[in-house]
C-alpha cells in the first residue's frame, strides 16, 4: 500500500467516524490539511469505493477477504438427505510419533 493510499484510507475513516459524507473533495481537503501530497486520482477512487461499499462492513470484515488460506464450509443441500454425508469433512488421521530415546539408554549421563 502506498503512502497516498494510506492517507486516503485514514481520511475516509476520519470522515466516516465524524458522520460526514465521504466525497473526493473532502478527502483531498483532509489529506491536504495533514500536509500529505497524494496523486490526484486517489481521493476520487476512494470516494467511489465508499459510494458502493459500506465502511462499517469493510471494517468489520477486515480479515475475511483474500488470501484463500481460510477453509470454506460447505452447506448441505436442502433438498435431499443423502447429500449431508458428502459435505462432512474427512476424518483426521492420527499419526504416531516415534518415542525419543532417553539418555538413560546410553549407559552414561551428563553428570557422572
Biotite code that builds the C-alpha atoms (Angstrom):
import biotite.structure as struc

atoms = struc.array([
    struc.Atom([0.000, 0.000, 0.000], chain_id="A", res_id=1, res_name="UNK", atom_name="CA", element="C"),
    struc.Atom([1.431, 3.334, -0.997], chain_id="A", res_id=2, res_name="UNK", atom_name="CA", element="C"),
    struc.Atom([1.581, 6.386, 1.210], chain_id="A", res_id=3, res_name="UNK", atom_name="CA", element="C"),
    struc.Atom([-1.182, 8.053, -0.818], chain_id="A", res_id=4, res_name="UNK", atom_name="CA", element="C"),
    struc.Atom([-3.499, 5.095, -0.389], chain_id="A", res_id=5, res_name="UNK", atom_name="CA", element="C"),
    struc.Atom([-2.874, 5.040, 3.330], chain_id="A", res_id=6, res_name="UNK", atom_name="CA", element="C"),
    struc.Atom([-3.552, 8.771, 3.679], chain_id="A", res_id=7, res_name="UNK", atom_name="CA", element="C"),
    struc.Atom([-6.831, 8.455, 1.756], chain_id="A", res_id=8, res_name="UNK", atom_name="CA", element="C"),
    struc.Atom([-7.821, 5.435, 3.837], chain_id="A", res_id=9, res_name="UNK", atom_name="CA", element="C"),
    struc.Atom([-7.321, 7.375, 7.048], chain_id="A", res_id=10, res_name="UNK", atom_name="CA", element="C"),
    struc.Atom([-9.182, 10.354, 5.602], chain_id="A", res_id=11, res_name="UNK", atom_name="CA", element="C"),
    struc.Atom([-12.164, 8.133, 4.747], chain_id="A", res_id=12, res_name="UNK", atom_name="CA", element="C"),
    struc.Atom([-12.158, 6.645, 8.234], chain_id="A", res_id=13, res_name="UNK", atom_name="CA", element="C"),
    struc.Atom([-11.979, 10.080, 9.866], chain_id="A", res_id=14, res_name="UNK", atom_name="CA", element="C"),
    struc.Atom([-14.823, 11.447, 7.758], chain_id="A", res_id=15, res_name="UNK", atom_name="CA", element="C"),
    struc.Atom([-16.948, 8.379, 8.409], chain_id="A", res_id=16, res_name="UNK", atom_name="CA", element="C"),
    struc.Atom([-16.239, 8.481, 12.146], chain_id="A", res_id=17, res_name="UNK", atom_name="CA", element="C"),
    struc.Atom([-17.333, 12.123, 12.306], chain_id="A", res_id=18, res_name="UNK", atom_name="CA", element="C"),
    struc.Atom([-20.529, 11.341, 10.385], chain_id="A", res_id=19, res_name="UNK", atom_name="CA", element="C"),
    struc.Atom([-19.533, 13.492, 7.410], chain_id="A", res_id=20, res_name="UNK", atom_name="CA", element="C"),
    struc.Atom([-20.380, 12.349, 3.886], chain_id="A", res_id=21, res_name="UNK", atom_name="CA", element="C"),
    struc.Atom([-17.267, 10.994, 2.201], chain_id="A", res_id=22, res_name="UNK", atom_name="CA", element="C"),
    struc.Atom([-16.563, 12.793, -1.081], chain_id="A", res_id=23, res_name="UNK", atom_name="CA", element="C"),
    struc.Atom([-13.436, 13.210, -3.195], chain_id="A", res_id=24, res_name="UNK", atom_name="CA", element="C"),
    struc.Atom([-13.253, 16.905, -2.334], chain_id="A", res_id=25, res_name="UNK", atom_name="CA", element="C"),
    struc.Atom([-13.435, 16.271, 1.410], chain_id="A", res_id=26, res_name="UNK", atom_name="CA", element="C"),
    struc.Atom([-10.838, 13.514, 1.224], chain_id="A", res_id=27, res_name="UNK", atom_name="CA", element="C"),
    struc.Atom([-8.498, 15.783, -0.740], chain_id="A", res_id=28, res_name="UNK", atom_name="CA", element="C"),
    struc.Atom([-9.092, 18.655, 1.694], chain_id="A", res_id=29, res_name="UNK", atom_name="CA", element="C"),
    struc.Atom([-8.355, 16.462, 4.725], chain_id="A", res_id=30, res_name="UNK", atom_name="CA", element="C"),
    struc.Atom([-5.224, 15.000, 3.135], chain_id="A", res_id=31, res_name="UNK", atom_name="CA", element="C"),
    struc.Atom([-4.023, 18.497, 2.215], chain_id="A", res_id=32, res_name="UNK", atom_name="CA", element="C"),
    struc.Atom([-4.673, 19.712, 5.785], chain_id="A", res_id=33, res_name="UNK", atom_name="CA", element="C"),
    struc.Atom([-2.473, 16.866, 7.011], chain_id="A", res_id=34, res_name="UNK", atom_name="CA", element="C"),
    struc.Atom([0.283, 18.184, 4.714], chain_id="A", res_id=35, res_name="UNK", atom_name="CA", element="C"),
    struc.Atom([0.379, 14.965, 2.686], chain_id="A", res_id=36, res_name="UNK", atom_name="CA", element="C"),
    struc.Atom([0.684, 15.032, -1.082], chain_id="A", res_id=37, res_name="UNK", atom_name="CA", element="C"),
    struc.Atom([-1.138, 12.297, -2.974], chain_id="A", res_id=38, res_name="UNK", atom_name="CA", element="C"),
    struc.Atom([-1.797, 11.588, -6.620], chain_id="A", res_id=39, res_name="UNK", atom_name="CA", element="C"),
    struc.Atom([-4.926, 13.373, -7.820], chain_id="A", res_id=40, res_name="UNK", atom_name="CA", element="C"),
    struc.Atom([-6.807, 10.158, -8.623], chain_id="A", res_id=41, res_name="UNK", atom_name="CA", element="C"),
    struc.Atom([-6.668, 8.618, -5.117], chain_id="A", res_id=42, res_name="UNK", atom_name="CA", element="C"),
    struc.Atom([-9.392, 10.738, -3.468], chain_id="A", res_id=43, res_name="UNK", atom_name="CA", element="C"),
    struc.Atom([-11.855, 10.094, -6.301], chain_id="A", res_id=44, res_name="UNK", atom_name="CA", element="C"),
    struc.Atom([-11.154, 6.335, -6.247], chain_id="A", res_id=45, res_name="UNK", atom_name="CA", element="C"),
    struc.Atom([-11.738, 6.143, -2.524], chain_id="A", res_id=46, res_name="UNK", atom_name="CA", element="C"),
    struc.Atom([-14.888, 8.254, -2.778], chain_id="A", res_id=47, res_name="UNK", atom_name="CA", element="C"),
    struc.Atom([-16.272, 5.873, -5.429], chain_id="A", res_id=48, res_name="UNK", atom_name="CA", element="C"),
    struc.Atom([-15.420, 2.915, -3.208], chain_id="A", res_id=49, res_name="UNK", atom_name="CA", element="C"),
    struc.Atom([-17.282, 4.429, -0.279], chain_id="A", res_id=50, res_name="UNK", atom_name="CA", element="C"),
    struc.Atom([-20.305, 5.098, -2.506], chain_id="A", res_id=51, res_name="UNK", atom_name="CA", element="C"),
    struc.Atom([-20.520, 1.424, -3.430], chain_id="A", res_id=52, res_name="UNK", atom_name="CA", element="C"),
    struc.Atom([-19.461, -0.210, -0.160], chain_id="A", res_id=53, res_name="UNK", atom_name="CA", element="C"),
    struc.Atom([-20.431, 0.428, 3.437], chain_id="A", res_id=54, res_name="UNK", atom_name="CA", element="C"),
    struc.Atom([-17.400, 1.417, 5.538], chain_id="A", res_id=55, res_name="UNK", atom_name="CA", element="C"),
    struc.Atom([-18.834, -0.400, 8.569], chain_id="A", res_id=56, res_name="UNK", atom_name="CA", element="C"),
    struc.Atom([-18.858, -3.642, 6.561], chain_id="A", res_id=57, res_name="UNK", atom_name="CA", element="C"),
    struc.Atom([-15.304, -3.056, 5.373], chain_id="A", res_id=58, res_name="UNK", atom_name="CA", element="C"),
    struc.Atom([-14.097, -2.514, 8.929], chain_id="A", res_id=59, res_name="UNK", atom_name="CA", element="C"),
    struc.Atom([-15.877, -5.499, 10.458], chain_id="A", res_id=60, res_name="UNK", atom_name="CA", element="C"),
    struc.Atom([-14.884, -7.897, 7.667], chain_id="A", res_id=61, res_name="UNK", atom_name="CA", element="C"),
    struc.Atom([-11.244, -6.908, 7.531], chain_id="A", res_id=62, res_name="UNK", atom_name="CA", element="C"),
    struc.Atom([-9.869, -10.416, 7.950], chain_id="A", res_id=63, res_name="UNK", atom_name="CA", element="C"),
    struc.Atom([-12.349, -12.306, 5.831], chain_id="A", res_id=64, res_name="UNK", atom_name="CA", element="C"),
    struc.Atom([-11.266, -11.430, 2.299], chain_id="A", res_id=65, res_name="UNK", atom_name="CA", element="C"),
    struc.Atom([-8.457, -12.503, 0.007], chain_id="A", res_id=66, res_name="UNK", atom_name="CA", element="C"),
    struc.Atom([-5.614, -14.857, 0.777], chain_id="A", res_id=67, res_name="UNK", atom_name="CA", element="C"),
    struc.Atom([-7.551, -18.047, 0.207], chain_id="A", res_id=68, res_name="UNK", atom_name="CA", element="C"),
    struc.Atom([-5.972, -19.579, 3.302], chain_id="A", res_id=69, res_name="UNK", atom_name="CA", element="C"),
    struc.Atom([-9.172, -19.934, 5.320], chain_id="A", res_id=70, res_name="UNK", atom_name="CA", element="C"),
    struc.Atom([-11.171, -23.155, 4.946], chain_id="A", res_id=71, res_name="UNK", atom_name="CA", element="C"),
    struc.Atom([-14.582, -22.824, 3.338], chain_id="A", res_id=72, res_name="UNK", atom_name="CA", element="C"),
    struc.Atom([-17.561, -24.503, 4.954], chain_id="A", res_id=73, res_name="UNK", atom_name="CA", element="C"),
    struc.Atom([-19.823, -26.326, 2.512], chain_id="A", res_id=74, res_name="UNK", atom_name="CA", element="C"),
    struc.Atom([-23.545, -26.285, 3.262], chain_id="A", res_id=75, res_name="UNK", atom_name="CA", element="C"),
    struc.Atom([-25.534, -29.485, 2.835], chain_id="A", res_id=76, res_name="UNK", atom_name="CA", element="C"),
    struc.Atom([-28.151, -29.371, 0.068], chain_id="A", res_id=77, res_name="UNK", atom_name="CA", element="C"),
    struc.Atom([-31.630, -28.616, 1.411], chain_id="A", res_id=78, res_name="UNK", atom_name="CA", element="C"),
    struc.Atom([-33.482, -30.965, -0.977], chain_id="A", res_id=79, res_name="UNK", atom_name="CA", element="C"),
    struc.Atom([-32.118, -34.430, -0.227], chain_id="A", res_id=80, res_name="UNK", atom_name="CA", element="C"),
    struc.Atom([-30.945, -36.305, 2.810], chain_id="A", res_id=81, res_name="UNK", atom_name="CA", element="C"),
    struc.Atom([-28.136, -38.142, 1.003], chain_id="A", res_id=82, res_name="UNK", atom_name="CA", element="C"),
    struc.Atom([-26.004, -35.067, 0.399], chain_id="A", res_id=83, res_name="UNK", atom_name="CA", element="C"),
    struc.Atom([-25.167, -34.480, 4.074], chain_id="A", res_id=84, res_name="UNK", atom_name="CA", element="C"),
    struc.Atom([-22.665, -37.313, 4.156], chain_id="A", res_id=85, res_name="UNK", atom_name="CA", element="C"),
    struc.Atom([-20.827, -35.918, 1.149], chain_id="A", res_id=86, res_name="UNK", atom_name="CA", element="C"),
    struc.Atom([-20.418, -32.494, 2.800], chain_id="A", res_id=87, res_name="UNK", atom_name="CA", element="C"),
    struc.Atom([-18.914, -33.896, 6.014], chain_id="A", res_id=88, res_name="UNK", atom_name="CA", element="C"),
    struc.Atom([-15.162, -33.327, 6.354], chain_id="A", res_id=89, res_name="UNK", atom_name="CA", element="C"),
    struc.Atom([-12.965, -36.408, 6.142], chain_id="A", res_id=90, res_name="UNK", atom_name="CA", element="C"),
    struc.Atom([-11.845, -37.849, 9.488], chain_id="A", res_id=91, res_name="UNK", atom_name="CA", element="C"),
    struc.Atom([-8.441, -36.664, 10.606], chain_id="A", res_id=92, res_name="UNK", atom_name="CA", element="C"),
    struc.Atom([-5.769, -39.339, 10.644], chain_id="A", res_id=93, res_name="UNK", atom_name="CA", element="C"),
    struc.Atom([-3.700, -39.577, 13.797], chain_id="A", res_id=94, res_name="UNK", atom_name="CA", element="C"),
    struc.Atom([-0.017, -40.058, 13.215], chain_id="A", res_id=95, res_name="UNK", atom_name="CA", element="C"),
    struc.Atom([2.025, -41.808, 15.846], chain_id="A", res_id=96, res_name="UNK", atom_name="CA", element="C"),
    struc.Atom([5.241, -40.043, 16.609], chain_id="A", res_id=97, res_name="UNK", atom_name="CA", element="C"),
    struc.Atom([8.228, -42.228, 17.394], chain_id="A", res_id=98, res_name="UNK", atom_name="CA", element="C"),
    struc.Atom([9.273, -42.008, 21.011], chain_id="A", res_id=99, res_name="UNK", atom_name="CA", element="C"),
    struc.Atom([12.629, -40.408, 21.593], chain_id="A", res_id=100, res_name="UNK", atom_name="CA", element="C"),
    struc.Atom([15.262, -42.436, 23.361], chain_id="A", res_id=101, res_name="UNK", atom_name="CA", element="C"),
    struc.Atom([16.264, -41.060, 26.705], chain_id="A", res_id=102, res_name="UNK", atom_name="CA", element="C"),
    struc.Atom([19.845, -40.519, 27.858], chain_id="A", res_id=103, res_name="UNK", atom_name="CA", element="C"),
    struc.Atom([19.444, -43.387, 30.365], chain_id="A", res_id=104, res_name="UNK", atom_name="CA", element="C"),
    struc.Atom([19.525, -45.877, 27.496], chain_id="A", res_id=105, res_name="UNK", atom_name="CA", element="C"),
    struc.Atom([23.056, -44.854, 26.504], chain_id="A", res_id=106, res_name="UNK", atom_name="CA", element="C"),
    struc.Atom([24.650, -46.134, 29.683], chain_id="A", res_id=107, res_name="UNK", atom_name="CA", element="C"),
    struc.Atom([26.008, -42.797, 30.871], chain_id="A", res_id=108, res_name="UNK", atom_name="CA", element="C"),
    struc.Atom([24.620, -39.479, 31.995], chain_id="A", res_id=109, res_name="UNK", atom_name="CA", element="C"),
    struc.Atom([25.795, -35.949, 31.641], chain_id="A", res_id=110, res_name="UNK", atom_name="CA", element="C"),
    struc.Atom([26.601, -35.537, 35.328], chain_id="A", res_id=111, res_name="UNK", atom_name="CA", element="C"),
    struc.Atom([28.546, -38.783, 36.039], chain_id="A", res_id=112, res_name="UNK", atom_name="CA", element="C"),
])
